[in-house]
Amino acid sequence: MNQWGLTCSRCSARLPFRYQNMKCDCGGTLLVDYDLELVAKTLTKASLHERYPSMWRYQELLPVHDPANIISLGEGWTPLLRMPKWESKLSLRRLWVKREEQNPTGSFKSRGFSVAVSLLREAGATKAAVPSNGNAAGALAAYAGRAGIEAFVFIPMDCPSLIVDECPLYGAKTILVDGFIHDAAAIIESGRGEQGWVNVGTLKEPGRVEGKKTMGFELAEQLGWTFPDVIIYPTGGGSGIIGMWKAYLELKELGLIDCEMPKFVCVQEEGCQPIVDGVHQSSQPTRAGEDDSLLLAASSTIPNPTGMRVPNPPDLPLLLAIVEQSGGTALAVSKVQIAEAMRCLGTEGISSSPEGAATWAAMLQLCTDGWLKPSDSVVLFNTSHAMKYAKLGTSAAIPIIRTYDDFVMYRSL
Amino acid sequence: MNQWGLTCSRCSARLPFRYQNMKCDCGGTLLVDYDLELVAKTLTKASLHERYPSMWRYQELLPVHDPANIISLGEGWTPLLRMPKWESKLSLRRLWVKREEQNPTGSFKSRGFSVAVSLLREAGATKAAVPSNGNAAGALAAYAGRAGIEAFVFIPMDCPSLIVDECPLYGAKTILVDGFIHDAAAIIESGRGEQGWVNVGTLKEPGRVEGKKTMGFELAEQLGWTFPDVIIYPTGGGSGIIGMWKAYLELKELGLIDCEMPKFVCVQEEGCQPIVDGVHQSSQPTRAGEDDSLLLAASSTIPNPTGMRVPNPPDLPLLLAIVEQSGGTALAVSKVQIAEAMRCLGTEGISSSPEGAATWAAMLQLCTDGWLKPSDSVVLFNTSHAMKYAKLGTSAAIPIIRTYDDFVMYRSL
């Protein structure tokens, strides 16, 4: 059996593995570390070749002891779609979209919660709670349902109602919060002791980062054990960025890959952009300690309630360090850019969430700015379906006909 | 290069391959036949083991000549989820759900349209039209968008508005029809010549059945080159049933599998059940020739606008023959049974369409009736996401809170 512990990403302190409290005394985030020499004995390119296409093919690098505890709904090994038309149009060497909306809960959040809920089962937990702008809530609800664990999800009240509605469908206790995601998080922290909830919020437990890590493994394996030059990722709490960065360090240390790390580009929406501000004002102190509400109030634009709207990421310094070390950047895109990008991806056959569309908008911006070079290979992440964010009633403008003559008449108008 | 032609499923006449008009002079449906001796040279268990997990791994059995014409968005190789809790609860040897909602357009329709649109490209077509209760429209829209082909989709006006809204997102010309799917089909037939549309309706062209066939291949391969005892499938036009039945004949003839054919069970919703009526009244003449409107008017229940609501399947005798030859059956389930099944699948972490839920309801019914035996292995198909059919406003009943004290108060009410 594989062994693992925890290492602080800030002070490098090593601690025994635990299921909760990922905060080191120094304030840094504790991440799972593995005995990679042991892992290397069984996790090889040849052994992977024989395994089933699921994120659990990387089982030695996921911290579940007993395979019987794995809660799987069919997550991972999502398609990586090449965009050849746009490669020539934009003069990029390679452009791909990783279709994370094809996960079981319709979003990339399936990965993190498959691991997190497996760990809940391994730890014997019976109740879990999460603050979420929507997709994490749905994922906890689904995986907890499958595991027979009671789920409590706390969602800002302006989040898309389809995403909210999914949660009771999966059997979760669903509560709307008159506030932002950190207000939802505060409610869970207040009630945790009394209610017996395990808080599975971002960086509160070890599973979600480890699950997200598999996006990085898959990308490397799907690209023939290479890294792309640039990964453009919609960033809220940042567990995906932390996970993929960790994945690449592990792959390098395992000797499965030997090339430059990809540049990580974080995308946010204008009006809630702590990572963007942090990257571009790195001489100033980071905003991690400021009052949350100020971060939003400072902006004149009210950002959409998407997964990117996280005013106070739990470990902003770690995110800034990853972006900087990788040679990446961060940028904010507007509502208008996002809406245009959704339409553009739509006509390419891709149903994209605003978050996924934001990566497309960012990619266009970085081409215009010259930050992306013709020699670059670029991967975008489409994290969820467009329809989850749909507003009903837009079809009111669609014509209604009874006969072909009606069609001809309508077309001639 | 592989060669293929067409064979009539009724009179066995053989014709050269063509891209349109799948009706034989005898009234039967023309299906693609392959030179299986040639196919067997390259399509082997060993060669499949080396191939990418996508439905295009079965390329020798899909009628596209030039791989450059393949329009792929990442379809196929969907997860097959085992339901161990329910196996013991219901005394079934094995129970699986094939998660077709994880396809690129959020439904099983991706498969058929990946092949159909590839054939449009191979044939040089520039405009295509489809009558659809929704998911086929979205799939044509997406694949045609990717291929640069103009799509016209005709959808009954009572279909779920999210499904309708997807189509313009993908860039399709979207038209609502004041009528049923056969009224939409009639409009396309009327305008086909004038507008230059290729009609890609069910059994109008060879690609959709061939694409759906890959569900059968995958099932066999994912089950270690065996068949399940029973396949329960939500049936409207029936191209999925025809496709899987064809897949199994091909696998047997290729020598890739050597066991009994699975029993095919068609599920419909009460109120629109031509296949169910046909199976249970097989001594009477089939209803294929009757006036369409009578088929619905005869019932006191108005069925939901789902993919199962096809009053007049294009080749009912073929469907009835498959069900009968396989030793299967057909049954209709009620709106109430479907709604209960959606909730039940939800608490198992599966977001199911009404059509997918109908297979669960049918499975429960067949257990109760004793038609399913404890020795049976059973596969259900979840064809699409629950959310595509969602009605907004249901979240109105979800409580809104500001603090943990609000939560405690709300729980104590």
Chai-1 contact restraints between the chains, C-beta under 6 A:
chainA,res_idxA,chainB,res_idxB,connection_type,confidence,min_distance_angstrom,max_distance_angstrom,comment,restraint_id
A,P53,B,P53,contact,1.0,0.0,6.0,A-B,restraint_1
A,L73,B,G349,contact,1.0,0.0,6.0,A-B,restraint_2
A,G74,B,P79,contact,1.0,0.0,6.0,A-B,restraint_3
A,G74,B,L81,contact,1.0,0.0,6.0,A-B,restraint_4
A,G74,B,R99,contact,1.0,0.0,6.0,A-B,restraint_5
A,P79,B,G74,contact,1.0,0.0,6.0,A-B,restraint_6
A,L81,B,G74,contact,1.0,0.0,6.0,A-B,restraint_7
A,R99,B,G74,contact,1.0,0.0,6.0,A-B,restraint_8
A,Q102,B,Q102,contact,1.0,0.0,6.0,A-B,restraint_9
A,A142,B,G349,contact,1.0,0.0,6.0,A-B,restraint_10
A,G145,B,T347,contact,1.0,0.0,6.0,A-B,restraint_11
A,G145,B,G349,contact,1.0,0.0,6.0,A-B,restraint_12
A,R146,B,E348,contact,1.0,0.0,6.0,A-B,restraint_13
A,R146,B,G349,contact,1.0,0.0,6.0,A-B,restraint_14
A,M157,B,I400,contact,1.0,0.0,6.0,A-B,restraint_15
A,S161,B,L392,contact,1.0,0.0,6.0,A-B,restraint_16
A,S161,B,S395,contact,1.0,0.0,6.0,A-B,restraint_17
A,L162,B,M387,contact,1.0,0.0,6.0,A-B,restraint_18
A,L162,B,A390,contact,1.0,0.0,6.0,A-B,restraint_19
A,V164,B,S395,contact,1.0,0.0,6.0,A-B,restraint_20
A,D165,B,A390,contact,1.0,0.0,6.0,A-B,restraint_21
A,D165,B,T394,contact,1.0,0.0,6.0,A-B,restraint_22
A,D165,B,S395,contact,1.0,0.0,6.0,A-B,restraint_23
A,L169,B,G346,contact,1.0,0.0,6.0,A-B,restraint_24
A,L169,B,A386,contact,1.0,0.0,6.0,A-B,restraint_25
A,Y170,B,G346,contact,1.0,0.0,6.0,A-B,restraint_26
A,G171,B,T347,contact,1.0,0.0,6.0,A-B,restraint_27
A,T174,B,I398,contact,1.0,0.0,6.0,A-B,restraint_28
A,I175,B,P399,contact,1.0,0.0,6.0,A-B,restraint_29
A,I175,B,I401,contact,1.0,0.0,6.0,A-B,restraint_30
A,L176,B,I398,contact,1.0,0.0,6.0,A-B,restraint_31
A,L176,B,I400,contact,1.0,0.0,6.0,A-B,restraint_32
A,D178,B,I400,contact,1.0,0.0,6.0,A-B,restraint_33
A,D178,B,R402,contact,1.0,0.0,6.0,A-B,restraint_34
A,I187,B,Y404,contact,1.0,0.0,6.0,A-B,restraint_35
A,S190,B,Y404,contact,1.0,0.0,6.0,A-B,restraint_36
A,G191,B,Y404,contact,1.0,0.0,6.0,A-B,restraint_37
A,G346,B,L169,contact,1.0,0.0,6.0,A-B,restraint_38
A,G346,B,Y170,contact,1.0,0.0,6.0,A-B,restraint_39
A,T347,B,G145,contact,1.0,0.0,6.0,A-B,restraint_40
A,T347,B,G171,contact,1.0,0.0,6.0,A-B,restraint_41
A,E348,B,R146,contact,1.0,0.0,6.0,A-B,restraint_42
A,G349,B,L73,contact,1.0,0.0,6.0,A-B,restraint_43
A,G349,B,A142,contact,1.0,0.0,6.0,A-B,restraint_44
A,G349,B,G145,contact,1.0,0.0,6.0,A-B,restraint_45
A,G349,B,R146,contact,1.0,0.0,6.0,A-B,restraint_46
A,A386,B,L169,contact,1.0,0.0,6.0,A-B,restraint_47
A,M387,B,L162,contact,1.0,0.0,6.0,A-B,restraint_48
A,A390,B,L162,contact,1.0,0.0,6.0,A-B,restraint_49
A,A390,B,D165,contact,1.0,0.0,6.0,A-B,restraint_50
A,L392,B,S161,contact,1.0,0.0,6.0,A-B,restraint_51
A,L392,B,L392,contact,1.0,0.0,6.0,A-B,restraint_52
A,T394,B,D165,contact,1.0,0.0,6.0,A-B,restraint_53
A,S395,B,S161,contact,1.0,0.0,6.0,A-B,restraint_54
A,S395,B,V164,contact,1.0,0.0,6.0,A-B,restraint_55
A,S395,B,D165,contact,1.0,0.0,6.0,A-B,restraint_56
A,I398,B,T174,contact,1.0,0.0,6.0,A-B,restraint_57
A,I398,B,L176,contact,1.0,0.0,6.0,A-B,restraint_58
A,P399,B,I175,contact,1.0,0.0,6.0,A-B,restraint_59
A,I400,B,M157,contact,1.0,0.0,6.0,A-B,restraint_60
A,I400,B,L176,contact,1.0,0.0,6.0,A-B,restraint_61
A,I400,B,D178,contact,1.0,0.0,6.0,A-B,restraint_62
A,I401,B,I175,contact,1.0,0.0,6.0,A-B,restraint_63
A,R402,B,D178,contact,1.0,0.0,6.0,A-B,restraint_64
A,Y404,B,I187,contact,1.0,0.0,6.0,A-B,restraint_65
A,Y404,B,S190,contact,1.0,0.0,6.0,A-B,restraint_66
A,Y404,B,G191,contact,1.0,0.0,6.0,A-B,restraint_67
